[in-house]
Amino acid sequence: TNTIIIFIHLISAAIAVGSLVFAVLLYLPRMENPKASENLDENSVSYKALDILAPTVFSSVLILIGTGIYFLLENYSAQVGLKPGYYNLFGVKMIFVIAAFFLSGYQTFTLRGRIANLDLSPEKRELVPTTLGTMKKTSHINLALIMAAVFLGIWLARY
């Protein structure tokens, strides 16, 4: 079962990092038109990309947390002989993971909700440019947090 859990954990990390890198660093800067940034609506590239990206990252982070906890509970007896400093790095990694969890939850449930269903509530159209800007900023921060957690996870695999 350890191999399957580690595989799911790694695939989830790859999906989270890969989707953030693709959407935020590669796709959006190329596809956005700077002249049309004032007229963003539900048909804009930014709206569609961030609408799909937010729940993808949140579910990936949720799977990362679940598989990580399951792996720790399954292998608790093997953690006795770890090198000094392991739990210090692990604590720092957990700070990054918790921050990424709450930030992706905020982006998925709060920011997306502000501009959801624009056809049913057209008064939300004024919020679209500022909310999409906030979503881009939080996506950049979330990418940094998840990358730091992945780096620390790779570093901890040495112990």
N, C-alpha and C positions, 0 to 999 in steps of 0.2 A: 504493500500500500504506500510505502514511502516514495517509491518511484513515481507512482501516479500522482500523488499529492505534489511532489516537487515539479513534475511536468505541468500540472494545472497552474501552479504558482508562477512558474516561469512564463508560460503562455499568457497568463493574465498580465504580468508585468510587461511583456512585449507588446500586447495590445494597448495597454495604457500609454506607454511611452511612444510607441509607433503612431498611434492615432493622434496624440498631441503634437508630435514633431511634424507629421504630415499636414495636419490641418492648420496649426498655428504658425509654423515656420516656413512651410513650403506652399501650401495651397492658397491660403487667404492672402498673403502678400502678392501673389501673382495674379489672382483673379479679381481683386478689388479694384474698382475704378475710383481714384481719389476725387474726381469731379462729382460722382454720384453719392458721396458719403452722407450728404444731407438728406437724401431721399430714400433712405433704407426702409424697406417694407418686408413683408413675409415672402416676397419673391427674390430677395437679394441673396447673393452667394454667402455673405457672412451669416445671415439669419439661418439659412438652411444648414450650413456647415456646423455652426455652434449649437443648433437645435439637436443635431444628431450626436455631436461630440460629447456634450455634457453627460447624458445618461450612459454613454459608452464608458467614459472614464470613471464615473461613479460606480458602475457595476464591476469594472475591473478592479478598482480599489477595494470594493467590498469582497470580491473573491480573493484578492491578495490577503486581506485580513483574516478571512475565514480559513483559508488553507494554511496560513502561517500559524494561527492558533491551534488548528488541528494537528499540524506537524509537531508543535511544541508539546502538546498534551500526549501525543502518541509516543514521543521519544524523550520523555522527561528523565528517565533513568540514565540515558546516555549523556546528559548534560553535567554530570558530576565532575568529569575530568577535563573540563575546558580550561584553556589558558587564561591567565589573569588579564583583565581588560575586556573580556568578551561581553560581559553584561553592561559595561560602560558604553561600548559601541552599540550594543543592542538597545539600550535606553535612548540614545541619540536617534537611532533609526526609528524607534517607536514614536518619537516626537515628530519626525518628518511624516510618518505614516498617518498619525492622528491629524496633523495639520492638513495633509492632502485629503483625507476623508471628509473633514468638515468643510474644506474649501470646495471640493467637488460636490458635496451635498448642497451647499449654499448656491452654487452655480446651477445645479440641476433643478432644485425645488423652488428656489426663490427668484433667481434672475430669469430663468426660463419662464416662470409663471407670470412675471411682469409683462411679458410681451407675447404670451400665448393667446391663441384664438383671436387674432386681430380682426377677422371677418365678423365675429360676434360682438366685439367691443372695440369699435374704431377709435375711441378716445385714447387708447393705449399707443396709437401710432407716434405720438410725440416722444414717447419713452424709448422707442426703438434705437435711435443712434447712441444715446448715452448708455443704455443697457448693453448693447452689443460692444461698446467700448470697454465697459466694465467686465464683460464676459471674456474679452480678449486679454485684458490684464490679468484676470484671475486664472485664465488658461496658461499664461506664461509662468505665473507663480506656481501653479499646480505642476507644470512640467518640471520646474526646478526642484520642487519638493519630492516628486516621484523619482526623478533622476538621482537625487541625493540618497533616497531610501534604497534604490536599486544598487547604487555604488556601495553603500554600507552593507547591503545583503551579500554582494559579491565578496567584499572584504571579510565579512564574518564567516563565509564558507571556508576560509583558510584555517579557522580554529578547529 
